[in-house]
Amino acid sequence: MLKFFFWLKYLCKWRVVFLSVAAVALSVALLIVVASLFTGFIEAVQMGAVEMVGDVLLAAPAPIERYPDFLERLEEMEAVEAATGTLSAQGLLHAGKGNVHGVSIWGIEPGRRARVTNLKTALIRQGQLPETPSFDVPGKAGETGGFVGIGVVADPNETTDEYDTQGVLGEMLGQRVFVTTGTIVESQDADNAPKRKLISFYVADVAYSGVYEFDEGFVYVPIKTLQEALYPRREGDLATSVSIKLRPGVDPEQAVVQIRGLWRVFADQELGWDAYRIAITEVITARQMQAKYVVELRKQMGVLLLIFGVISFSVVVLVFCIFYMIVRLKQKDVAILKSCGASGFSVAWIFLGFGAVVGLLGAGTGSVFGYVITKNINGIEEWIRVALGLKLWQSSVYMFSRIPNEVDWESALPIVALAVAAASLGALLPAALAARTKPVEILRYE
């Protein structure tokens, strides 16, 4: 009880102690914000892949024939909730005179893809409707429809870095656009010769997922339409990849093993593929697709936290200076305690405990500040843009339209513990000096 009395007394009387509390709070808040933003960005990178391609992706080295049969077998598995096929190609989108963009062309089935990915929520018009997404073009029944990424046909506002979604939709909906791609056509009088193919479609909707890579460079058309352009002499249904959504609670690693086994049987028995093509077919989770990028991001996060951690180590020096001053000025209190029978350890514990209290107060305050800053980081960034004219977050650079703002509590807890330990470390030497105080030398002139 005596220790708490001294701690309260020093807190109330020695206002300079609050400099230590403030230093700990600022250090903790800074580290929590940095760790949370990095962790949130990493999670956004991984979830962006999951939302656009599904939990698991099967990418084949050649077009998969009869892929609907394989989808049926996949959906019979307990681990799989839904699956869809994709036919992909590269091309140029002609959206008007002088408006030409290089794009990735995906042939999809909108209904099935909406069950696997976030396609429906990404569509500006159909995302608000209860019906399953489709390529139907309003007012143009029977015409071929398609989706375009918002960044393909429009540019964000230079100041706000935001798209006028409704304006873009109103301008592009029902517009006829053209995609130029290429195919290899086999002929008797020549080797495989590349041929230019033109695909015409009407814009049925505009996709805005918030992931820069997909919004800026993707076009979606019916898979049958793209197949007719790429493989005019091939019959049956073709896909170059299969996207798979797993049921909740399923371990993706185990599911990949099961899916790979099913694929080997199907490719061998139904497609007649050789062992080499079966072996090089990639079956991978969406998170694994981003693994190399995530590893580098975590390295950068570690380096940045280390740098800020070293800077924040000044807290130890500040606590030491303040506590050393208290010990030197309060030698009389220490001498009275020891003359009343207090041991050196008890006296030392008063200052060590006080250092821990300072650390706890600072860490708690810093945690609150870190939480508030992280949760409101987009508002803070917007205020800086309005007040100072400085746009800190460019979606074209950072891939996502908004700054991730979830607090990483797994990183925050060790940061809090280290802050308390740092404050206690700063009080260690002054506590040792207090424990060695000789009451006779201090009180003999009192």
C-alpha positions as a printed NumPy array, in Angstrom:
array([[  0.   ,   0.   ,   0.   ],
       [  2.9  ,   2.349,   0.75 ],
       [  4.21 ,   1.852,  -2.768],
       [  0.91 ,   2.986,  -4.302],
       [  0.992,   6.064,  -2.083],
       [  4.434,   7.024,  -3.372],
       [  3.459,   6.35 ,  -6.995],
       [  0.383,   8.565,  -6.664],
       [  2.374,  11.241,  -4.864],
       [  5.044,  11.357,  -7.551],
       [  2.475,  11.422, -10.351],
       [  0.611,  14.325,  -8.784],
       [  3.596,  16.351,  -7.631],
       [  6.139,  15.695, -10.355],
       [  4.377,  16.775, -13.536],
       [  7.568,  16.152, -15.475],
       [  6.735,  12.421, -15.189],
       [  3.97 ,  13.001, -17.724],
       [  6.663,  13.712, -20.301],
       [  7.63 ,  10.057, -19.956],
       [  3.978,   9.014, -20.24 ],
       [  3.59 ,  11.147, -23.374],
       [  6.784,   9.754, -24.907],
       [  5.655,   6.169, -24.321],
       [  2.187,   6.981, -25.682],
       [  3.517,   8.55 , -28.894],
       [  5.923,   5.657, -29.487],
       [  3.219,   3.037, -28.945],
       [  0.7  ,   4.894, -31.131],
       [  3.253,   5.25 , -33.942],
       [  4.244,   1.582, -33.884],
       [  0.615,   0.379, -33.712],
       [ -0.398,   2.561, -36.666],
       [  2.57 ,   1.417, -38.776],
       [  2.036,  -2.26 , -37.944],
       [ -1.722,  -2.023, -38.559],
       [ -1.375,  -0.251, -41.904],
       [  1.201,  -2.724, -43.169],
       [ -0.753,  -5.727, -41.924],
       [ -3.967,  -4.308, -43.358],
       [ -2.313,  -3.724, -46.72 ],
       [ -0.954,  -7.275, -46.768],
       [ -4.39 ,  -8.661, -45.901],
       [ -5.967,  -6.477, -48.595],
       [ -3.517,  -7.832, -51.184],
       [ -4.407, -11.398, -50.24 ],
       [ -8.148, -10.767, -50.029],
       [ -8.096,  -8.905, -53.335],
       [ -6.894, -12.079, -55.023],
       [ -9.477, -14.192, -53.179],
       [-12.32 , -11.86 , -54.125],
       [-11.369, -11.76 , -57.805],
       [-10.285, -15.352, -58.544],
       [-11.752, -17.411, -55.677],
       [-10.117, -19.356, -52.866],
       [ -8.307, -21.782, -55.19 ],
       [ -7.218, -21.382, -58.804],
       [ -6.479, -24.196, -61.234],
       [ -4.471, -22.882, -64.191],
       [ -3.823, -25.315, -67.053],
       [ -1.065, -25.095, -69.69 ],
       [ -3.647, -25.695, -72.452],
       [ -7.395, -25.127, -72.834],
       [ -9.434, -27.535, -70.726],
       [-12.014, -29.322, -72.84 ],
       [-15.366, -30.286, -71.331],
       [-14.657, -28.109, -68.33 ],
       [-18.363, -28.088, -67.234],
       [-17.993, -31.815, -66.456],
       [-15.003, -31.028, -64.262],
       [-16.971, -28.254, -62.503],
       [-19.721, -30.734, -61.682],
       [-17.231, -33.132, -60.141],
       [-15.675, -30.324, -58.152],
       [-19.002, -29.216, -56.726],
       [-19.703, -32.775, -55.618],
       [-16.731, -32.509, -53.234],
       [-17.551, -31.669, -49.624],
       [-14.856, -29.001, -49.514],
       [-16.078, -27.081, -52.589],
       [-19.015, -24.683, -52.533],
       [-18.892, -23.47 , -56.153],
       [-16.61 , -23.399, -59.185],
       [-16.472, -21.592, -62.512],
       [-14.348, -21.641, -65.651],
       [-12.485, -18.755, -67.28 ],
       [-11.081, -18.351, -70.77 ],
       [ -8.423, -15.648, -70.934],
       [ -6.612, -13.68 , -73.622],
       [ -4.858, -10.362, -74.193],
       [ -6.08 ,  -7.635, -76.491],
       [ -6.849,  -3.993, -77.201],
       [-10.116,  -2.328, -76.277],
       [-11.418,   0.325, -78.698],
       [-13.907,   2.456, -76.75 ],
       [-14.043,   5.359, -79.184],
       [-11.871,   7.462, -81.448],
       [ -8.384,   7.624, -79.932],
       [ -9.531,   5.696, -76.856],
       [ -7.546,   2.456, -77.016],
       [ -6.359,   0.455, -74.012],
       [ -4.406,  -2.756, -73.603],
       [ -6.591,  -5.152, -71.609],
       [ -6.844,  -8.664, -70.283],
       [ -9.933, -10.334, -71.706],
       [-11.766, -12.854, -69.564],
       [-14.475, -15.036, -70.966],
       [-16.774, -15.859, -68.049],
       [-20.211, -17.083, -67.043],
       [-21.513, -14.213, -64.873],
       [-23.943, -16.283, -62.812],
       [-21.431, -18.942, -61.847],
       [-18.648, -16.43 , -61.327],
       [-20.784, -14.403, -58.934],
       [-21.044, -17.511, -56.75 ],
       [-17.257, -17.828, -56.584],
       [-16.022, -14.224, -56.503],
       [-17.291, -10.748, -55.631],
       [-18.256, -10.006, -59.259],
       [-21.802,  -8.971, -58.341],
       [-20.734,  -6.426, -55.726],
       [-18.16 ,  -5.046, -58.163],
       [-20.773,  -4.258, -60.816],
       [-22.037,  -0.698, -60.455],
       [-25.517,  -1.305, -61.929],
       [-26.282,  -4.953, -61.248],
       [-24.654,  -4.912, -57.827],
       [-27.726,  -3.038, -56.582],
       [-30.199,  -5.484, -58.142],
       [-31.477,  -8.729, -56.585],
       [-31.089, -10.71 , -59.816],
       [-28.063, -12.812, -60.729],
       [-25.573, -10.839, -62.869],
       [-25.825, -11.336, -66.608],
       [-24.528,  -9.892, -69.863],
       [-28.028,  -8.703, -70.854],
       [-27.865,  -5.138, -72.195],
       [-30.796,  -2.87 , -71.27 ],
       [-32.773,  -2.028, -74.402],
       [-30.718,  -4.313, -76.65 ],
       [-32.217,  -7.76 , -76.311],
       [-30.281, -10.511, -78.081],
       [-27.097,  -8.444, -78.47 ],
       [-23.75 ,  -9.574, -77.068],
       [-22.969,  -7.786, -73.812],
       [-19.836,  -7.409, -71.716],
       [-18.367,  -5.696, -68.673],
       [-15.485,  -3.233, -68.635],
       [-13.285,  -2.181, -65.72 ],
       [-13.967,   1.401, -64.702],
       [-10.312,   2.375, -65.102],
       [-10.339,   1.156, -68.705],
       [-12.943,   3.687, -69.83 ],
       [-12.476,   6.54 , -67.338],
       [ -9.91 ,   8.335, -65.209],
       [-10.31 ,   9.237, -61.553],
       [-10.53 ,  12.835, -60.414],
       [ -6.998,  14.209, -60.208],
       [ -7.668,  15.868, -56.858],
       [ -9.779,  13.317, -55.019],
       [ -8.547,  10.192, -56.857],
       [-12.174,   9.024, -56.994],
       [-14.316,   7.878, -59.917],
       [-17.67 ,   9.365, -60.833],
       [-19.201,   5.881, -60.891],
       [-22.725,   6.897, -61.891],
       [-21.431,   9.303, -64.514],
       [-19.216,   6.629, -66.068],
       [-22.052,   4.094, -65.992],
       [-24.477,   6.547, -67.62 ],
       [-21.965,   7.33 , -70.357],
       [-20.89 ,   3.763, -71.128],
       [-24.056,   1.694, -70.579],
       [-25.255,   0.355, -73.913],
       [-22.254,   1.722, -75.821],
       [-20.753,  -0.51 , -78.481],
       [-17.05 ,  -1.238, -78.059],
       [-14.56 ,  -3.501, -79.799],
       [-11.822,  -5.768, -78.519],
       [ -9.017,  -6.807, -80.847],
       [ -7.232, -10.035, -80.012],
       [ -5.421, -12.784, -81.874],
       [ -5.729, -16.485, -82.57 ],
       [ -3.694, -19.241, -84.184],
       [ -5.472, -20.696, -87.198],
       [ -4.243, -23.976, -88.65 ],
       [ -4.242, -24.184, -92.441],
       [ -3.006, -26.678, -95.027],
       [ -0.844, -24.268, -96.989],
       [  0.947, -22.613, -94.087],
       [  2.135, -23.225, -90.568],
       [  0.179, -22.022, -87.632],
       [ -0.383, -18.378, -88.552],
       [ -1.608, -15.68 , -86.16 ],
       [ -4.842, -14.032, -87.211],
       [ -6.418, -10.847, -85.911],
       [ -9.85 , -11.235, -84.355],
       [-12.341,  -8.489, -83.572],
       [-14.961,  -8.989, -80.859],
       [-17.828,  -6.523, -80.757],
       [-20.079,  -6.124, -77.704],
       [-22.277,  -3.639, -75.905],
       [-21.392,  -2.492, -72.404],
       [-23.857,  -4.152, -70.025],
       [-22.191,  -2.88 , -66.846],
       [-19.028,  -1.295, -65.438],
       [-16.935,  -3.18 , -62.873],
       [-15.465,  -1.287, -59.921],
       [-13.879,  -3.697, -57.437],
       [-11.579,  -1.19 , -55.743],
       [ -8.535,  -3.279, -56.765],
       [ -6.529,  -1.187, -59.208],
       [ -5.106,  -4.084, -61.207],
       [ -8.558,  -5.418, -62.121],
       [-10.329,  -2.078, -62.529],
       [ -7.611,  -0.671, -64.767],
       [ -7.035,  -3.527, -67.197],
       [ -9.83 ,  -6.105, -67.437],
       [-12.718,  -6.7  , -69.813],
       [-15.305,  -9.474, -69.35 ],
       [-17.223, -11.091, -72.225],
       [-19.285, -14.295, -72.6  ],
       [-17.003, -17.301, -72.549],
       [-18.659, -18.696, -75.698],
       [-18.018, -15.453, -77.591],
       [-14.342, -15.446, -76.674],
       [-13.982, -19.14 , -77.486],
       [-15.413, -18.612, -80.985],
       [-12.841, -15.897, -81.587],
       [ -9.821, -17.711, -80.14 ],
       [-10.574, -21.298, -81.165],
       [-12.955, -21.169, -84.141],
       [-12.247, -24.788, -85.122],
       [-12.497, -26.29 , -81.641],
       [-15.749, -27.832, -80.55 ],
       [-17.06 , -28.267, -77.038],
       [-16.587, -26.014, -74.029],
       [-13.113, -24.642, -73.301],
       [-11.54 , -22.857, -70.32 ],
       [ -7.95 , -21.984, -69.47 ],
       [ -8.482, -21.831, -65.71 ],
       [-10.973, -22.834, -63.038],
       [-11.78 , -20.672, -60.012],
       [-13.014, -22.458, -56.903],
       [-14.752, -21.234, -53.763],
       [-14.366, -23.403, -50.666],
       [-16.962, -23.967, -47.989],
       [-16.521, -22.022, -44.713],
       [-14.114, -23.695, -42.311],
       [-12.358, -25.787, -44.953],
       [ -8.549, -25.867, -44.757],
       [ -7.333, -24.483, -48.131],
       [ -4.128, -26.549, -48.051],
       [ -6.014, -29.805, -47.636],
       [ -8.561, -28.747, -50.255],
       [ -5.763, -28.098, -52.765],
       [ -4.499, -31.657, -52.285],
       [ -7.989, -33.075, -52.913],
       [ -8.593, -30.845, -55.944],
       [ -5.227, -31.748, -57.437],
       [ -6.049, -35.44 , -57.047],
       [ -9.439, -35.001, -58.746],
       [ -7.823, -33.047, -61.576],
       [ -5.227, -35.739, -62.25 ],
       [ -7.909, -38.37 , -62.59 ],
       [-10.089, -36.174, -64.835],
       [ -7.217, -35.022, -67.063],
       [ -5.921, -38.583, -67.471],
       [ -9.16 , -40.492, -67.939],
       [-11.437, -37.901, -69.548],
       [ -9.089, -35.607, -71.458],
       [ -6.317, -38.052, -72.266],
       [ -3.591, -35.624, -71.255],
       [ -0.015, -36.804, -70.929],
       [  1.726, -36.912, -67.551],
       [  3.782, -33.781, -68.262],
       [  0.81 , -31.495, -68.935],
       [ -0.989, -32.875, -65.902],
       [  2.049, -32.289, -63.699],
       [  2.611, -28.668, -64.757],
       [ -1.019, -27.711, -64.214],
       [ -0.946, -25.311, -61.273],
       [ -3.406, -25.746, -58.405],
       [ -2.807, -22.985, -55.878],
       [ -4.682, -20.941, -53.299],
       [ -5.266, -17.273, -54.028],
       [ -3.199, -16.345, -50.982],
       [ -0.28 , -18.453, -52.22 ],
       [ -0.408, -16.545, -55.508],
       [  0.579, -13.435, -53.576],
       [  3.143, -15.193, -51.355],
       [  6.313, -13.688, -52.87 ],
       [  4.87 , -10.194, -52.771],
       [  3.637, -10.654, -49.197],
       [  7.047, -11.904, -48.041],
       [  8.685,  -8.727, -49.358],
       [  6.021,  -6.567, -47.734],
       [  6.611,  -8.283, -44.391],
       [ 10.344,  -7.652, -44.726],
       [  9.705,  -3.968, -45.319],
       [  7.31 ,  -3.929, -42.375],
       [  9.949,  -5.504, -40.127],
       [ 12.62 ,  -3.011, -41.202],
       [ 10.302,  -0.055, -40.669],
       [  9.212,  -1.275, -37.233],
       [ 12.856,  -1.817, -36.306],
       [ 13.758,   1.741, -37.322],
       [ 10.855,   3.26 , -35.405],
       [ 11.573,   0.932, -32.494],
       [ 15.163,   2.193, -32.276],
       [ 13.912,   5.777, -32.405],
       [ 11.34 ,   4.995, -29.718],
       [ 14.119,   3.604, -27.51 ],
       [ 14.718,   7.228, -26.55 ],
       [ 11.879,   6.585, -24.105],
       [ 14.343,   4.609, -21.983],
       [ 16.745,   7.563, -21.874],
       [ 13.967,  10.003, -21.034],
       [ 12.601,   7.804, -18.227],
       [ 16.121,   7.346, -16.871],
       [ 16.767,  11.096, -16.764],
       [ 13.473,  11.898, -15.068],
       [ 13.707,   9.087, -12.538],
       [ 17.341,   9.856, -11.802],
       [ 16.333,  13.418, -11.035],
       [ 13.537,  12.199,  -8.743],
       [ 15.884,   9.85 ,  -6.886],
       [ 18.472,  12.594,  -6.397],
       [ 15.882,  15.094,  -5.164],
       [ 14.007,  12.609,  -2.996],
       [ 16.94 ,  11.062,  -1.177],
       [ 15.429,  12.209,   2.109],
       [ 12.264,  10.15 ,   1.495],
       [ 14.376,   7.148,   0.585],
       [ 16.556,   7.566,   3.686],
       [ 13.492,   7.764,   5.973],
       [ 12.084,   4.604,   4.432],
       [ 15.318,   2.707,   4.923],
       [ 15.754,   4.   ,   8.488],
       [ 12.278,   2.657,   9.247],
       [ 13.389,  -0.821,   8.198],
       [ 12.656,  -0.897,   4.477],
       [ 15.031,  -3.135,   2.583],
       [ 17.021,  -2.044,  -0.436],
       [ 14.872,  -4.304,  -2.627],
       [ 11.652,  -2.682,  -1.336],
       [ 13.007,   0.786,  -2.07 ],
       [ 14.174,  -0.293,  -5.537],
       [ 10.773,  -1.826,  -6.235],
       [  9.092,   1.524,  -5.535],
       [ 10.904,   3.076,  -8.498],
       [ 10.782,   0.004, -10.721],
       [  7.057,  -0.272, -10.088],
       [  6.64 ,   3.436, -10.751],
       [  8.44 ,   2.964, -14.065],
       [  6.066,   0.12 , -14.921],
       [  3.098,   2.358, -14.008],
       [  4.422,   5.062, -16.308],
       [  4.808,   2.442, -19.042],
       [  1.271,   1.131, -18.517],
       [ -0.251,   4.616, -18.582],
       [  1.702,   5.532, -21.698],
       [  1.028,   2.23 , -23.455],
       [ -2.679,   2.425, -22.658],
       [ -2.937,   5.996, -23.901],
       [ -0.873,   5.157, -26.974],
       [ -3.084,   2.159, -27.748],
       [ -6.157,   4.382, -27.688],
       [ -4.479,   6.942, -29.943],
       [ -3.241,   4.214, -32.278],
       [ -6.732,   2.728, -32.505],
       [ -8.387,   6.081, -33.198],
       [ -5.814,   7.085, -35.825],
       [ -5.95 ,   3.717, -37.599],
       [ -9.755,   3.515, -37.688],
       [-10.013,   7.09 , -38.998],
       [ -6.98 ,   7.023, -41.288],
       [ -9.08 ,   7.587, -44.435],
       [-10.768,  10.602, -42.879],
       [ -7.397,  11.97 , -41.764],
       [ -6.   ,  11.459, -45.264],
       [ -9.019,  13.258, -46.739],
       [ -8.611,  16.157, -44.269],
       [ -4.957,  16.513, -45.279],
       [ -6.017,  16.581, -48.927],
       [ -8.607,  19.301, -48.319],
       [ -6.53 ,  21.376, -45.888],
       [ -3.099,  21.058, -47.489],
       [ -3.901,  19.964, -51.03 ],
       [ -1.718,  16.88 , -50.587],
       [ -3.058,  13.494, -51.745],
       [ -1.213,  10.861, -49.714],
       [ -2.963,   7.732, -51.02 ],
       [ -3.071,   7.138, -54.767],
       [ -5.018,   4.001, -55.677],
       [ -3.036,   3.721, -58.91 ],
       [  0.117,   3.328, -56.825],
       [ -1.136,   1.381, -53.816],
       [ -3.576,  -0.879, -55.744],
       [ -6.608,  -0.232, -53.514],
       [ -9.08 ,   2.629, -53.461],
       [ -9.072,   2.977, -49.658],
       [ -6.411,   2.724, -46.972],
       [ -6.824,  -0.469, -44.866],
       [ -7.94 ,   0.666, -41.408],
       [ -8.161,  -2.43 , -39.22 ],
       [ -6.043,  -2.493, -36.058],
       [ -3.572,  -5.367, -35.896],
       [ -4.005,  -6.404, -32.271],
       [ -1.597,  -9.33 , -32.659],
       [  1.188,  -6.82 , -33.258],
       [ -0.208,  -4.247, -30.823],
       [ -0.001,  -6.493, -27.752],
       [  3.778,  -7.158, -28.058],
       [  4.303,  -3.432, -28.704],
       [  2.462,  -2.592, -25.463],
       [  4.476,  -5.184, -23.527],
       [  7.763,  -3.828, -24.915],
       [  6.737,  -0.277, -24.016],
       [  6.14 ,  -1.256, -20.398],
       [  9.446,  -3.144, -20.344],
       [ 11.264,  -0.115, -21.844],
       [  9.851,   2.229, -19.195],
       [ 10.838,  -0.23 , -16.464],
       [ 14.325,  -0.515, -17.955],
       [ 14.696,   3.257, -17.866],
       [ 13.858,   3.21 , -14.155],
       [ 16.242,   0.333, -13.399],
       [ 19.454,   2.309, -12.724],
       [ 17.752,   5.033, -10.659],
       [ 16.064,   2.275,  -8.651],
       [ 19.445,   0.671,  -8.023],
       [ 20.856,   4.025,  -6.876],
       [ 17.914,   4.468,  -4.503],
       [ 18.453,   0.962,  -3.077],
       [ 22.102,   1.804,  -2.307],
       [ 21.233,   5.019,  -0.457],
       [ 22.703,   5.132,   3.08 ],
       [ 20.23 ,   6.814,   5.434],
       [ 22.965,   7.856,   7.913],
       [ 24.76 ,   9.976,   5.321],
       [ 21.508,  11.629,   4.215],
       [ 19.896,  12.28 ,   7.625],
       [ 22.848,  13.186,   9.798],
       [ 22.442,  16.922,   9.112],
       [ 18.622,  16.843,   9.324]])
